[in-house]
Amino acid sequence: MNIEQMKSVLREIVTKTDLTPCVVGHRGVGKSAAISQLCREIGYGYVPLRLGQMEVGDLVGIPYREGGVMHWSRPSWWPMPEAPPTVVHCDELNRAQQEDTLQAIFQFVEPPMTGMERALHTHKLHPSHRVIITINPPDGTYQVAPLDRALVDRMIMLYVESDYACWSRYARQQGFDAGVREFLAANQNLLAVANLPLEMEAEPSERGWEMVSILRQRCSFPRELEMEVYAGIIGREAAIAFLRWQNEQHSRPLTAMEILHDWEKVSARAESQREERHSATIASLLDHFRGGGELSDPQEENLVSYLDILPRDLRFAAVKSLITIPTVALRLASDRHDRVVLEAIRAIGGEAAGC
């Protein structure tokens, strides 16, 4: 994804979840500048940490004794609970020069468990604050350390690449020299030297699927970026398989079991179904009830909710067929369903009278 797409994804993650995104990109592509700009746009404070220049004491604080108890002083950069929502930008994570520095930040990178606060040693980060990581890829062209698989598993890996159209818009907004902009418009291959592919493949894990679930429930990504976001959590192969499965599920008609048992989950799909798929769903419902399928009180409500979203002609046809099944007819005749069913029943009665 390009820098603009990265910002749109980060905006969703930062404002709607407490997960930890890790932006991976080559030098000069604009990772840090874009994160700082995003914070200004959404009204968040911005605290940059260059981990390659920090030691353990810079992160966890200096120890001191109070009575017989050891404490650690709060680092000067630590956002206070009363501060406005703030992004702590952990830059150069894989440039940490000391192994114990990387081990210390490991806890801070991990998203907090439900009901808990993100922590760094004894310090607790207020839930309004967020953490974003940026790194250069370990492709042999940078003096960086490979990241532990368990650390990668705790982050959403977002891969950012150079994009001329994106840079051109930024250059125009910032008032870059016209000569530079005109030259690069004619020589787009010279915007940045081609780099090796970004290869830090994530892998499926229980934690990864939980993060995908959180993103699907809380965030809305453009369709063209959804696969990239999920691939940064569970790997490309699993992300492709998952989204393909989702598309297959959405392209088939809903079944009677889905309407009767999972209405809340499938109601949006039901409303977007085309008429031929509604016809298949209605046929499934008729087969279910004619085969002796029961209709409990919750299922009755789900059935009527489905009838309510049908186009008028389809609703009449569905009700006309359903009231030929005695057990279903008794329930649909209830007064509380008059708004949805009564008009159809009256129309059916009118047809009978005309005959």
C-alpha positions as CSV (number, residue, x, y, z in Angstrom):
1,M,0.0,0.0,0.0
2,N,1.1,3.6,-0.4
3,I,1.4,6.3,2.3
4,E,-2.1,7.6,1.8
5,Q,-3.6,4.1,2.1
6,M,-1.5,3.5,5.1
7,K,-2.8,6.6,6.8
8,S,-6.4,5.5,6.1
9,V,-5.8,2.1,7.6
10,L,-4.0,3.5,10.7
11,R,-6.8,5.9,11.3
12,E,-9.3,3.0,11.6
13,I,-7.0,0.9,13.8
14,V,-5.9,3.8,16.1
15,T,-9.3,5.3,16.6
16,K,-11.3,2.1,16.9
17,T,-9.1,-0.6,18.4
18,D,-6.2,-1.0,20.8
19,L,-4.2,-3.2,18.5
20,T,-0.6,-2.4,17.5
21,P,0.2,-1.7,13.9
22,C,3.8,-2.1,12.6
23,V,4.6,-0.1,9.5
24,V,7.3,-1.7,7.4
25,G,8.9,0.4,4.7
26,H,12.2,1.4,3.1
27,R,14.0,4.6,4.1
28,G,12.6,7.9,3.0
29,V,9.2,6.6,2.0
30,G,7.5,8.8,4.6
31,K,6.5,6.5,7.4
32,S,7.2,8.8,10.3
33,A,6.0,12.0,8.6
34,A,2.7,10.3,7.7
35,I,2.1,9.1,11.3
36,S,2.9,12.5,12.7
37,Q,0.5,14.1,10.2
38,L,-2.2,11.6,11.0
39,C,-2.0,12.4,14.7
40,R,-2.5,16.1,13.9
41,E,-5.5,15.3,11.7
42,I,-7.3,13.2,14.3
43,G,-6.3,15.4,17.2
44,Y,-4.0,13.0,19.0
45,G,-0.8,13.9,20.8
46,Y,2.4,12.5,19.3
47,V,5.4,11.0,21.2
48,P,8.3,9.7,19.0
49,L,10.7,7.2,20.5
50,R,13.9,6.3,18.6
51,L,14.5,2.9,20.0
52,G,17.9,2.6,18.3
53,Q,19.1,5.4,20.7
54,M,17.5,4.1,23.9
55,E,18.6,1.9,26.7
56,V,16.4,0.0,29.1
57,G,16.4,2.8,31.7
58,D,15.0,5.2,29.1
59,L,12.0,2.8,28.8
60,V,11.3,1.5,32.2
61,G,12.8,4.3,34.3
62,I,15.5,4.5,36.9
63,P,15.0,2.4,40.0
64,Y,14.8,4.0,43.4
65,R,14.0,2.7,46.9
66,E,11.1,4.0,49.0
67,G,11.4,2.4,52.4
68,G,12.0,-1.3,51.8
69,V,10.2,-1.2,48.4
70,M,11.9,-0.8,45.0
71,H,10.2,1.5,42.5
72,W,10.9,2.7,39.0
73,S,10.6,6.4,38.0
74,R,8.2,7.3,35.2
75,P,10.0,8.1,31.9
76,S,9.8,11.7,30.9
77,W,8.1,10.7,27.6
78,W,5.3,8.7,29.2
79,P,1.8,10.1,28.4
80,M,-0.1,10.9,31.6
81,P,-3.7,9.6,32.1
82,E,-5.1,13.1,31.9
83,A,-3.3,13.9,28.7
84,P,-5.3,14.0,25.4
85,P,-5.3,10.7,23.5
86,T,-1.7,10.2,22.3
87,V,0.2,8.0,19.9
88,V,3.5,6.7,21.2
89,H,5.5,6.1,18.0
90,C,8.2,3.4,18.6
91,D,10.5,4.1,15.7
92,E,13.4,1.8,14.6
93,L,12.2,-1.1,16.7
94,N,14.6,-3.5,15.1
95,R,17.5,-1.1,15.5
96,A,17.5,-1.5,19.3
97,Q,21.2,-1.9,20.0
98,Q,20.9,-4.0,23.1
99,E,19.0,-7.2,23.4
100,D,17.5,-6.2,26.8
101,T,16.1,-3.0,25.2
102,L,14.2,-5.1,22.7
103,Q,13.0,-7.4,25.5
104,A,11.8,-4.5,27.5
105,I,9.7,-3.0,24.7
106,F,8.2,-6.4,23.9
107,Q,5.6,-6.0,26.7
108,F,4.7,-2.5,25.5
109,V,4.1,-3.7,21.9
110,E,1.6,-6.4,23.0
111,P,-2.0,-5.2,23.0
112,P,-3.6,-5.3,26.4
113,M,-5.9,-8.1,27.5
114,T,-9.5,-7.4,27.9
115,G,-10.1,-5.1,30.9
116,M,-6.4,-4.5,31.4
117,E,-4.1,-1.6,30.5
118,R,-1.1,-1.7,28.2
119,A,2.0,-1.8,30.4
120,L,5.8,-1.3,30.3
121,H,7.3,-2.8,33.4
122,T,5.5,-1.2,36.3
123,H,4.0,1.7,34.3
124,K,0.4,1.4,33.0
125,L,-0.7,3.3,29.8
126,H,-4.1,4.9,30.0
127,P,-6.5,3.1,27.5
128,S,-7.0,6.4,25.5
129,H,-3.4,6.2,24.3
130,R,-2.1,4.1,21.4
131,V,1.2,2.6,20.2
132,I,2.5,2.5,16.6
133,I,5.7,0.7,15.5
134,T,7.8,1.5,12.4
135,I,10.8,-0.4,11.0
136,N,12.9,-0.9,8.0
137,P,12.7,-4.4,6.5
138,P,15.4,-6.9,7.4
139,D,16.4,-7.5,3.8
140,G,20.2,-7.2,4.2
141,T,20.4,-3.5,3.2
142,Y,19.8,-2.1,6.7
143,Q,21.7,-2.6,9.9
144,V,18.7,-4.1,11.7
145,A,18.0,-7.2,13.8
146,P,15.5,-9.9,12.8
147,L,12.4,-9.7,14.9
148,D,11.3,-12.6,17.1
149,R,8.3,-14.5,15.7
150,A,6.4,-14.0,18.9
151,L,6.9,-10.3,18.6
152,V,5.7,-10.2,15.0
153,D,2.7,-12.2,16.0
154,R,1.5,-9.4,18.4
155,M,1.4,-6.7,15.6
156,I,-0.5,-5.9,12.5
157,M,2.2,-5.7,9.8
158,L,1.5,-3.0,7.2
159,Y,3.8,-2.9,4.2
160,V,4.3,0.5,2.6
161,E,6.0,1.1,-0.8
162,S,6.9,4.2,-2.9
163,D,4.2,5.5,-5.2
164,Y,4.7,8.4,-7.6
165,A,1.0,9.5,-7.7
166,C,0.9,9.6,-3.9
167,W,4.2,11.5,-3.7
168,S,3.1,14.0,-6.4
169,R,0.0,15.0,-4.5
170,Y,2.1,15.4,-1.3
171,A,4.7,17.5,-3.1
172,R,2.1,19.8,-4.6
173,Q,0.4,20.3,-1.2
174,Q,3.8,21.1,0.4
175,G,4.8,23.5,-2.3
176,F,7.9,21.5,-3.5
177,D,10.1,23.2,-6.1
178,A,8.4,23.2,-9.5
179,G,11.5,22.1,-11.2
180,V,11.9,19.0,-9.0
181,R,8.2,18.1,-9.5
182,E,8.3,18.6,-13.3
183,F,11.5,16.5,-13.6
184,L,10.1,13.6,-11.6
185,A,6.8,13.7,-13.5
186,A,8.9,13.0,-16.6
187,N,11.2,10.5,-14.8
188,Q,9.1,8.7,-12.3
189,N,11.6,5.8,-12.2
190,L,14.0,8.2,-10.4
191,L,11.7,9.0,-7.5
192,A,13.3,6.2,-5.5
193,V,15.7,3.4,-6.1
194,A,14.0,0.1,-6.5
195,N,14.3,-1.8,-3.3
196,L,14.0,-5.5,-2.5
197,P,10.5,-6.8,-1.8
198,L,9.3,-6.4,1.7
199,E,9.4,-9.9,3.1
200,M,8.3,-10.3,6.7
201,E,5.6,-12.8,6.2
202,A,3.2,-13.2,9.1
203,E,1.7,-16.6,9.9
204,P,-1.7,-17.7,11.1
205,S,-2.1,-18.1,14.9
206,E,-4.9,-18.0,17.4
207,R,-3.9,-14.5,18.4
208,G,-3.8,-13.4,14.8
209,W,-7.3,-14.7,14.1
210,E,-8.5,-12.8,17.2
211,M,-7.0,-9.6,15.8
212,V,-8.7,-10.2,12.4
213,S,-12.0,-10.7,14.3
214,I,-11.5,-7.4,16.2
215,L,-10.8,-5.5,12.9
216,R,-13.8,-7.0,11.1
217,Q,-16.1,-6.0,14.0
218,R,-14.8,-2.5,14.6
219,C,-13.1,-1.2,11.4
220,S,-14.0,-0.5,7.8
221,F,-11.3,-0.8,5.2
222,P,-11.5,-0.3,1.5
223,R,-12.0,-3.6,-0.3
224,E,-8.7,-3.3,-2.1
225,L,-6.8,-2.9,1.2
226,E,-8.6,-5.5,3.2
227,M,-6.4,-8.4,2.0
228,E,-3.2,-6.5,2.7
229,V,-4.3,-5.7,6.3
230,Y,-5.2,-9.3,7.1
231,A,-2.1,-10.7,5.3
232,G,-0.1,-8.6,7.8
233,I,-1.6,-10.6,10.6
234,I,-2.2,-14.1,9.4
235,G,-0.1,-14.3,6.2
236,R,-1.0,-13.9,2.6
237,E,-2.1,-17.5,2.0
238,A,-4.5,-17.5,4.9
239,A,-5.8,-14.0,4.1
240,I,-6.6,-15.0,0.5
241,A,-8.3,-18.2,1.6
242,F,-10.4,-16.4,4.2
243,L,-11.5,-13.6,1.9
244,R,-12.3,-16.0,-0.9
245,W,-14.4,-18.0,1.5
246,Q,-16.2,-14.8,2.6
247,N,-16.9,-13.9,-1.0
248,E,-18.3,-17.4,-1.7
249,Q,-20.5,-17.2,1.3
250,H,-21.9,-13.8,0.2
251,S,-22.5,-14.9,-3.4
252,R,-24.9,-17.7,-2.5
253,P,-28.5,-17.4,-1.4
254,L,-29.2,-17.4,2.3
255,T,-30.6,-20.7,3.7
256,A,-33.7,-21.3,5.9
257,M,-31.4,-22.1,8.8
258,E,-29.5,-18.8,8.5
259,I,-32.8,-16.8,8.3
260,L,-34.3,-18.7,11.3
261,H,-31.3,-19.1,13.5
262,D,-28.8,-16.3,12.6
263,W,-30.9,-13.4,11.5
264,E,-28.9,-10.7,13.3
265,K,-25.7,-11.9,11.5
266,V,-27.2,-12.2,8.0
267,S,-29.8,-9.4,8.0
268,A,-27.4,-7.1,6.0
269,R,-26.8,-9.8,3.4
270,A,-30.5,-10.4,3.2
271,E,-31.2,-6.8,2.4
272,S,-28.6,-6.8,-0.4
273,Q,-29.8,-10.0,-2.0
274,R,-31.1,-9.8,-5.6
275,E,-34.6,-11.1,-6.3
276,E,-33.4,-14.4,-7.8
277,R,-31.5,-15.2,-4.5
278,H,-34.6,-14.2,-2.5
279,S,-36.6,-16.7,-4.5
280,A,-34.0,-19.4,-3.6
281,T,-34.2,-18.4,0.1
282,I,-38.0,-18.5,0.1
283,A,-37.9,-22.0,-1.5
284,S,-35.5,-23.1,1.2
285,L,-37.9,-21.9,3.9
286,L,-40.9,-23.6,2.3
287,D,-38.9,-26.9,2.0
288,H,-38.0,-26.6,5.7
289,F,-41.5,-26.1,6.9
290,R,-43.1,-28.6,4.6
291,G,-40.6,-31.1,5.8
292,G,-41.9,-30.7,9.3
293,G,-39.5,-28.0,10.5
294,E,-40.7,-26.3,13.7
295,L,-41.1,-22.6,14.3
296,S,-40.2,-21.4,17.8
297,D,-40.9,-17.9,19.1
298,P,-37.5,-16.5,18.2
299,Q,-37.6,-18.1,14.8
300,E,-41.0,-16.7,14.2
301,E,-39.6,-13.2,14.8
302,N,-36.7,-13.9,12.5
303,L,-39.0,-15.1,9.8
304,V,-41.2,-12.0,10.0
305,S,-38.2,-9.8,10.0
306,Y,-37.1,-11.4,6.8
307,L,-40.5,-11.0,5.2
308,D,-40.4,-7.4,6.2
309,I,-37.3,-6.6,4.1
310,L,-38.6,-8.4,1.0
311,P,-39.8,-6.3,-2.0
312,R,-43.6,-6.0,-2.0
313,D,-44.4,-8.6,-4.7
314,L,-41.9,-11.2,-3.3
315,R,-43.4,-10.7,0.2
316,F,-46.9,-11.4,-1.1
317,A,-45.7,-14.5,-2.9
318,A,-43.9,-15.7,0.1
319,V,-46.8,-15.2,2.5
320,K,-49.2,-16.8,0.0
321,S,-47.1,-20.0,0.0
322,L,-46.3,-19.9,3.8
323,I,-50.0,-19.7,4.9
324,T,-50.7,-23.0,3.1
325,I,-48.6,-24.6,5.9
326,P,-50.9,-24.8,8.9
327,T,-48.3,-24.5,11.6
328,V,-46.8,-21.4,10.0
329,A,-50.2,-19.9,9.1
330,L,-51.2,-19.9,12.7
331,R,-48.2,-17.9,13.7
332,L,-48.3,-15.4,10.8
333,A,-51.9,-14.7,11.6
334,S,-50.9,-13.1,15.0
335,D,-52.1,-9.5,15.5
336,R,-48.5,-8.4,16.2
337,H,-47.5,-9.2,12.7
338,D,-50.2,-7.1,11.0
339,R,-47.8,-4.5,9.7
340,V,-45.8,-7.0,7.8
341,V,-48.3,-9.7,7.0
342,L,-51.8,-8.2,6.9
343,E,-51.4,-6.3,3.7
344,A,-50.2,-9.5,1.9
345,I,-53.1,-11.6,3.4
346,R,-55.6,-9.0,2.3
347,A,-54.2,-9.0,-1.2
348,I,-54.4,-12.8,-1.3
349,G,-58.0,-12.6,-0.1
350,G,-58.8,-10.1,-2.8
351,E,-57.4,-12.5,-5.4
352,A,-59.5,-15.3,-4.0
353,A,-62.6,-13.0,-4.1
354,G,-61.9,-12.1,-7.7
355,C,-61.9,-15.7,-8.6
